[in-house]
Amino acid sequence: MAMLMIEAALVASLGLWMAVAVYDNWRHARLNREAVAMVMRFDLMAREFPEDFRLVAHRSIESEAVISLVFNAMRLAETVAALALSGAAVALALAGFGQLDADTARTAAMIATTFFILIWAGFIVGGNYFHYYYCHPWGQSNHFMFMYWGFFVLLVLMI
């Protein structure tokens, strides 16, 4: 029971973090959407590193429709992850009290946690494509930290 409750708390922490981020992305969308747009348009790189920008300028996306589509897809993925993680945390707690099969709960938690990890991996890969490490190094390091957090929770679920 104790291990299932520890796992529930760890998965719930991922879900709670993601829920707060999702809430802000829906309620105050302009804040994060503009950051995404700046990266996709290479705004800062074009200004601060114009010679390097010229090498990758063809990757720049100026279309507000495409930027909105990408941002909305990100919000949707984060929303699904928040719901899946929250549901998996509840399932683990129920398994801890003998109300649900532990293997089923752990499998749900591993899938939800993997989705959390893949979101951050997607930001790292997408950010690399847009060279966000040039002018947004905090973004890349944050995304790696979140991905590692998910990895550590996944490892606990697997042992």
C-alpha positions, 0 to 999 in steps of 0.5 A: 500500500505504501508504495502505491501511495508514494507512486500516486503522490509522484504522479499527482505532482506531475498532473498538478504541475501540468494542470496549473500550466494548462489553466494558465495556457487557457486563461492567459493564452497570450502569455505563452502563445507569444513566447511560442510565436517568438520562437517560431518566427525567430524574432530574437535570433534575427535581431541578436544573431542576424548572420546565424539567422540568415542560415536558418531563416527559411525555417521561420514561420510567420503565419499567425494561423499556423502559430495558433494551430501549433499553440492550440495543439500544444494546449490540447496535448497538455490538457490530455496529459493533465487529465491522464496524470490526474486519473492515473494518480487516483487509480494508484490511490484506489489500488493502494486501498485495494479497490483497483488492480495495482498492475492496471493502475501502474500501467495507466500511470506509466502511459500518462507519465510517458505522455508527460515526458513526450510533451517535453521531448517534443518541445526540445526537438521542436525548439531545436528545429527553431534554434530556441537555445540561441535566445531562450536558453531557460526554455531548453533547460526547463524542458530538459528538467521537466523531461527528467522529472517525468523520467524519474517518476517513470523509473519509480513506477517501473520498479 
